[in-house]
Amino acid sequence: MKILKKGLALILVGSFCVSCSTQTNKRKDIFGFMGTVGVVSHNKVQFYQNEGSSWSVIPNLDLALPKGYQNIFWFMGTVGVVSHNKVQFYQYEGGSWSVIPELDFELPNGYQNVFGMMEAVGVVSHNKIQFYQYYGDYSHGSWSVIPELDFELPNGYRDVFGIMGTFGVISDNKVRFYQNYENSWSISLLDFDLPDGYQNVFGIMGAIGVIFNNKVRFYQNYKGPWSVIPEFDFDK
């Protein structure tokens, strides 16, 4: 598995919203995963899918989380679980979840948060994002930083979340999206104005999920301004 440094594709598929810059690894209880919504409760993740206009639990897909876990996010078809300053990646295969030990990722000292983005993992530290890639196969691979992709976060930012080849930065109740091309970051998509009282934001299959009042409302950007998808409303 090798990371493509140039021309990252912009595809909105599940993501993970990291904590405010003033906090460290604030745990989230809902995230996007491969077109489904993962909801954490009592140290277990249940995955929900939308069929027609209603959400239902996907049977036999529950993921038990380790005690003391700090956070959870989607990354390349796996679930990344942060615990004791390390990320372990879980894959679903043959009817059950299992850890891929070769992908264990030791987080740097002083990190503030971590999120998945396409084939890279973004680590937030001191108002800067550094992106890490996994080079090689599972038997001979390792994680390394991509220094030319460092991104300085704006002062006063509140949150960051990854959406495949782009990421969103929340500041002043607005999301601004950035995409990398030829090792340079530029703004992509239209800015998204967050509703008053929102609690969290994540991405899933071409949409943004905004959590407020114990409900998730999904918005899409398709050849125009952002608009709500009312039939996708999800009650936590």
N, C-alpha and C positions, 0 to 999 in steps of 0.2 A: 504494500500500500504506500503510495507516494503522493505527496501533496502537490497540486498544481499551483504554482506561485502566481501565474499570470492569467488574466482574463477569467476570474472565477465566475462560474455561471450564477445567474440570479434566478433562483427558484425558491419560492416560499413554501418550505416544508417545515415540520415541527422545530421548535426552538426552545431556548431556556432563558428566562429573564433573570438577570443577576440583581444583587441587592444594591441599595443606595451606597454612594461612595463613602458615606460617613459610618457605615456598618460593615461588618465582616461576615460574609457568607450567610446572610439572612436566609433561613430555610423557606422554600416555597412548597405549597401543597398542591399545585396544579401546573401541568406543563404539556406541551404538544409532543407527540411521538408518532411519526410515520402516518399522519392523517388521522390519528386518534387523540383523545384527551386522556392523560394520565392523572388520576386523583389520588393523593396520598392521604391515608387515614390509618391510625393505629399501626404505624410502621409497615404498611402494606400499600402497594400501588394497584389500583384497579383501572383498567383501560376501557374507555367508552368510545363507541363509534356511532356515527349518524347515518341512519338509513331512512331515506325519505325526508321526514321533518322531525324525527324524534331520536333521542340518544338512548343507547342501551349498553349494558356491561358486556364486554367480550368474555365469554366463559373460558375458564382454564388458562387465563393469561395473567393472573395475579402474580405480582412480584413482591416477595418478602424482603424488606430492607434490613440491613444489619443494625444492631443497636448502636446508638450514638452517631448515626449518619448525619452529615451536615447539609448536604444538598443533593440535587438530582437533575440531570439534563439529558437531552437527546444528542447522540453523536453517531452519524453514519450507520444507522440501523441498530445501534446498541443503546443501552441506557447507562450513562455515566453516574456513578454514585460516589460522592465525596465523603470521606471519613478519615479522621486523624491525619489531615494534610496530605491525603493521597486519593487519587481517583481510581476506582476499579470499574471496568466496563463489563456489562452483562449482555449476553445475547440469548435469544429464544431459539432453540433448536431441538428438534426431536420431542417436542411436547413439554419442555421444561426450560427454565432459565439457568444459565451457568456463567461463571466468571471466565473472562479471557485473561489469564494471569500474565501473559506476555505483554499486554497493553497497560499494565499498572503504570500510573503516572504520578511521580512524586512532585507535589506542588512546591514552588519556591517559598522561602521564608518571607513572611510579611505580605503574602498575597491577600487581596480583599475579596475576590470572587473569581469564578470560572464559568465558562459557557462553551457550548459546541457551535461550530460554524463550518458547514460543509466538511472538508477533510482536515480541519484544523481545530485546535482547542485554544480559546482566548482566555488569558489570565490577566485579571485586573490588579494593578499594584501601583500605588502612588500616582493616581490619576493618569495612568498609562495602561494601554492594552498591549501585551506581547502575545504573539501567536506561535503555537508549537505544533509541529508536525511529527508524524510517525513514519520513519523511513524503513524500508525493508520488509521482509516477511516476519511472521511471528517468531520464528526460531532465531533470526539474526537481526532483528530490527531494534530501533531505539527512538526515543523522542528527542527532538532538537528544536531550538528556537529559530524563527525566521526573522532576523533582525530588521530587514528592510521593510517589514510590514508593521513595525511599531506604530501605534496610534495614540497621540496625545488627546486626552479627553478634555472637553471644555470645562472651565471653572463653573462650579455649581450644578454639574450634572447630577441627576438623581438615580438613573438606572441605565443598564446596557443589556440588550438581548440579541442573540444571534439568530439569523434566518438564512441558513445555507450560505450562499455567497455574498451576503450582505449582513449588516448588523444595524440595530436601531439604538440611538442615544436619546434618553429622555431628559429634557431640560425645560423648565418653565411650562410644564403641562403640554409639551409638544414632543413628538418623536421625529427625529431627523435620521434618515437612512444613509449609510455609506457603503460603497462598493469599491473593491480594489481592481484596478486594471493597470497592467505594466508596472506593478509595484508602487502605485500611487493611489491614495484614497480620494474618492470624489463622492459628491452627494448623488444618491439614486432614489427613485420614487418621489412621490409628493410627500411633503411634511404631513404628519397626522396630528390633529388637535385632539388631545385626550379630554374625555368628559369630566366634569367636576366630580370629585369624590371617588375617582378610580383607585383601585388597590394594587393592581398588577397588570402586566401586559405579556403576552407570549404569541408566537406565530404557529400556524398550522395550515398546511396545504393551501397556499395562496391567500391566506387571510390572517388578520391580527385578532387575537382574543383579548378582550379587555374585561377585567374583573372589577365589578362594583356591586354593592348590595347583595353579596352572595350569589351573583349571577354572572355568567360569562356571555358577553355579546360579541359577535364576530363581525368584522368589517373587512371589505375587500376594495382593492384599487384596480379597476379594470377599465383602461382607456378613458380615464377621467378621475374626478375626485373620489375620495373614500366614501363608501356607502355601507350601511348596515345590512346584514343578512338575517332578517327577522326569524326565518324558520330554523335557524341554527342556535337560537338562544338556549343556553345550558344552565340549569339550576344546580349549584354545587350541593 
